[in-house]
Amino acid sequence: MNGSTSSIRVDLQLIAEMVEPSSRVLDVGCGDGELLQHLWKTKGVDGRGIELSQAGVNACVRNGLSVIQGDADTDLKDYPSDAFDYVILSQTLQATWNPRTVLDHMARIGRRSIVSFPNFGYWRVRMSLALNGRMPVTDNLPHHWYDTPNIHFCTIRDFVALAEDMNLHVERGLALNGVGRPMGVTATGALANILAEQAVFLLRRA
Amino acid sequence: MSATETKSLPGQRIELGGNGKLRLDCGVELGPFPLAYQTYGELNADKSNAIMVCHALTGDHFVAETHPITGKPGWWDLMVGPGKPLDTNRYFIICANVLGGCLGTVGPKEVDPATGKPYGLDFPVITIGDMVRAQRMLIDHLGIDQLFAVIGGSMGAMQVLDWAARYPERVFAAIPVAGAARHSAQNIAFHEVGRQAIMADPDWHGGDYLSHDTKPRRGLAVARMAAHITYLSETALHRKFGRNLQDREALTFGFDADFQVESYLRHQGITFVERFDANSYLYITRAMDYFDLAAEFGSLPAAFENTPVRFCVVSFTSDWLFPTSESRAVVHALNAAAANVSFVEIDSDKGHDAFLLDEPEFREVLGGFLNGCAEHKGLNRS
């Protein structure tokens, strides 16, 4: 086992810390499998992944990870209820066609869901709209309005309201700065909605 | 090649079903019967490193050696050998000639002990499940409790899926390549064309050609020609031949092989006849047609319920015989069963045959998947 944790992205590191050892995990939008590899090496997690890009999938399988090519919007419905301990959606929610349906399936398939997303309520985003009158382009949101894969932005407060509406209980929440480091503010609070660039939530069915 | 000549081929030939016959899906009890197989690499002390390779319709057990009849390299020489994805320094590779085949395992050209004559059409109709049952008898004979992996392309993939569904506790990892969980109407249709070509040849003699000391060469060659087209893609055919003429400057205004593609197909047909038995072709194509895992188990997810097997499903973009949609259907069923599954679609313009050809991405994915499985199983490097 390789205990080194420094090599993976900070926000993935925070997600990994929310996962119990030896649990079953489905990573939706797993990219090149960085998180799954880390969870297997450090926590003995039985991980599976879904990834949209074939290149990402092939890289994962080459590395011995169990990953299929698929789409969060269309392929989660196949999975039986309670098949996993955790279903993870990292920086992907805003790119789905039906975020609520995706979250619904995640809550059905997994005992817990972990969701991370960029906060559209971040003050620089607000300023960009308010002062420049232009759609914001930041380090974390580098796309222009016409070429962005992100079609369903939300603020932290929007997300928390949706979770409440869906009867999902927030077990843990982390407000993160631009480089993915946790900030000393309550994730569900008003300050986080202004100061945090991204957030991670651990949810379970209430 | 006659039944007596197959006995002199390389590899092993054992008798199975001596005590405890093989009960076929059609109801017939078969045994004792010969089964020919070949192995590469060494079986380790706890017999945990065996990989069963399942061959395709017209394949055989000479996977990684010069073919004893054609003199060509083994059909998966690229994949099986020292340092290759199916690394013979690490794994023990087994491949058996399928039931109904014609290179040593019992099939329609072998002698029926009851009559002393070749079976011909008296040979019982066999299924993919029957082929797998016979392979299970082989690993019982070899004392192998669990195969580290079962892998195969095309009809081989059907056997892989059948293995995983029928004997999940005997399989650690399953790799169905360019396959499907059922034979499609289009594929049954192509097979029917091939069978009709064989049966329309007067030399077929109602399946009894061996008694007439002949064989339906023309019919079998046409069957092979038609099938061969389905193994390639339009792109691959065009790249290889285009509209190029065969050894001539101009069209001949006749029905000789003017085009290179005609000449190529004729050659494929003629050489195939030398190594394959026409009745075997009828029986094995029938086995593929009958294959439908969902029908057998009630539904496809039911076939894999609570399966402990690790799957890696592979398809190729230009394969129109076993298209990616068929593999995806398998993957959806495996997801519904919460199975451990990987699925890769390899970008290739070589059609169905891509699984037999040099596709570096395919080899890398396969090697990586097997390495990951070995790590999960705790299979030590020797």
Interface residues (C-beta under 8 A of the other chain):
Chain A: D46 R48 Q54 V57 N58 C60 V61 R62 N63 G64 L65 S66 V67 I68 Q69 G70 D75 D78 Y79 P80 A83 F84
Chain B: R310 C312 V313 V331 H332 N335 A336 A337 A338 N340 V341 S342 F343 V344 E345 I346 D347 E361 E364 V365 G367 G368 F369 N371 G372 C373 E375 H376
